[in-house]
Amino acid sequence: MKRRRVSLHLKYGGRDVTPYVSNRLKGYLRENWGAPFIVAFMVMLMAAAGYLCYGLEAVANDIAVYAY
């Protein structure tokens, strides 16, 4: 069985802009150390809202408590 390498290539106007985007992202994360925590916080709150929409209040409450 042959393994395949999965990678993401961003193209804009026929050109590969992946190195440009990855370098900008690395620079942003070096300057703003809290950004990954804020993204994780927002994802957890959106998940809690989703569980709340389905009527799973206990699970939504636990996720919101962990997020905060």
C-alpha positions as CSV (number, residue, x, y, z in Angstrom):
1,M,0.0,0.0,0.0
2,K,1.5,3.3,-1.1
3,R,1.1,6.3,1.2
4,R,0.1,9.6,-0.2
5,R,1.1,12.9,1.2
6,V,-1.8,15.3,1.7
7,S,-1.0,19.0,1.4
8,L,-2.9,22.2,0.8
9,H,-1.9,24.4,-2.0
10,L,-3.5,27.8,-2.3
11,K,-3.6,29.2,-5.8
12,Y,-4.5,32.7,-6.8
13,G,-4.5,33.9,-10.4
14,G,-2.8,30.6,-11.5
15,R,0.1,31.1,-9.1
16,D,0.9,29.1,-6.0
17,V,0.6,31.5,-3.0
18,T,1.1,28.9,-0.3
19,P,4.5,30.0,0.9
20,Y,3.3,33.6,1.1
21,V,0.3,32.7,3.2
22,S,2.2,30.3,5.5
23,N,4.9,32.9,6.1
24,R,2.3,35.6,6.9
25,L,0.5,33.2,9.2
26,K,3.7,32.2,11.0
27,G,4.6,35.9,11.5
28,Y,1.1,36.7,12.8
29,L,1.3,33.8,15.3
30,R,4.8,34.9,16.5
31,E,3.5,38.4,17.2
32,N,0.1,37.4,18.7
33,W,0.7,34.4,21.0
34,G,-2.9,34.5,22.2
35,A,-4.5,34.0,18.7
36,P,-4.7,30.2,18.9
37,F,-6.3,30.4,22.3
38,I,-8.9,32.8,21.0
39,V,-9.6,30.6,18.0
40,A,-10.0,27.6,20.3
41,F,-12.4,29.6,22.5
42,M,-14.5,30.6,19.6
43,V,-14.7,27.1,18.2
44,M,-15.7,25.7,21.6
45,L,-18.5,28.4,22.0
46,M,-19.8,27.6,18.5
47,A,-19.9,23.9,19.4
48,A,-21.7,24.7,22.6
49,A,-24.2,26.8,20.6
50,G,-24.7,23.8,18.2
51,Y,-25.3,21.4,21.0
52,L,-27.8,23.9,22.6
53,C,-29.7,24.0,19.3
54,Y,-30.1,20.2,19.3
55,G,-31.4,20.4,22.9
56,L,-28.4,18.9,24.6
57,E,-28.2,21.6,27.3
58,A,-26.0,19.6,29.7
59,V,-23.3,19.0,27.1
60,A,-23.5,22.6,25.9
61,N,-23.1,23.9,29.4
62,D,-20.0,21.7,30.0
63,I,-18.4,22.9,26.8
64,A,-19.1,26.5,27.6
65,V,-17.7,26.1,31.1
66,Y,-14.5,24.6,29.7
67,A,-14.3,27.4,27.1
68,Y,-14.6,30.1,29.8
